[in-house]
Amino acid sequence: MKTYDIAAIGGDGIGPEVIEAGIEVLQALAKADGGLGFRFERFPWSSQLYLDEGHYIPPGGLERLRTFDAIFFGAVGSRKVPDHVSLWGLRLPICQGFDQYANVRPARVLPGVKSPLANGKDIDWVVIRENSEGEYAGMGGRSHRGLPIEVGTEVAVFTRAGVERIHRFAFELARKRARRHLTLVTKSNAQRFGMVMWDEIFLEVAKDYPDVEHDRELVDAMTTRMVLKPATIDVMVATNLHADILSDLAAALSGSLGIAPTANLNPERAFPSMFEPIHGSAFDIAGKGIANPVATFWTAAMMLEHLGEMVASTRLMKAVEKVTANGMHTPDLGGGATTAQVTGAVIAAL
Ligand code: ATP
């Protein structure tokens, strides 16, 4: 029997609720499968820990995390801690420390789910987000604080190595899909340096993938194309900031933020990869037992795929789709079901 060691970090808000639901479903899957096992270790790294002890990740925490096969992550963000502190305290040190440079966000409308788009059934996309540099590289500073001449800079950093590897990853992923189509999204009309370099390197890498069709779109035009012509899109690759925004749009167009999954991959597997729902800690519904766990289940299916457990991954997604098709929906999808009810239904379907 193959047993995987998974680090579970629930984090804040609804994070722990959906991660516990995900663990329940994965354990049920292991039981139904027979040849598969999981050992979960829970890490209480959260904004509460930060408020109590002054850190999200305790000393030595990343080294400990490194020994796991994968990281199953909920959400970080609290009303009591500024967002930039919580993000840079927990999620970004893991993504950047473990060189999880490829962020993969599939979007499609699951059976039984209603898209706000009339032609929502045409959505079958993968958004690939550069996850290690760009606008979130952490470069910048503030001078003359508090004075009328105060200045703040936020510098986007694009390296040839960083850009080339994400483009290669995107082409490899697009190559494995039926349509084999990749759209490059930048803003190289207004931003003349890093963005133009993105375009140039993309076209260089494209020469190695003659079997993948490609096109280009400016990020603002891409938002309208996603809404008006969803069928023209298959895989898209964009910078850290642009893809962050586009993938939230993709999630909303697919029915709800409560459905959309993400993988933060270190494709070379030198470090563990991290799997998380796209949504944040959603304080408005935390503690009410009504968070949609589907994004976390889909996230778990992506984790299984990364671990090489394709059969188990497909089995899990089929069970999830059976439940969404039957109309067992949490309130974000217009239903009245609780997290526990959806979780129970998925386990029954398994
Ligand atoms: P953060 O600042 O941590 O990103 P947030 O609360 O500002 O979090 P999200 O958590 O991303 O933003 O979600 C925005 C809204 O979408 C939430 O307030 C909630 O109503 C809804 N939502 C998000 N995730 C879910 C979910 N899993 N189930 C149900 N509703 C959700």
Residues whose N, C-alpha, C, O or C-beta is under 5 A from the ligand:
A	BS01	ATP	V76 G77 L257 G258 H279 G280 S281 A282 F283 D284 I290 A291 N292 D332
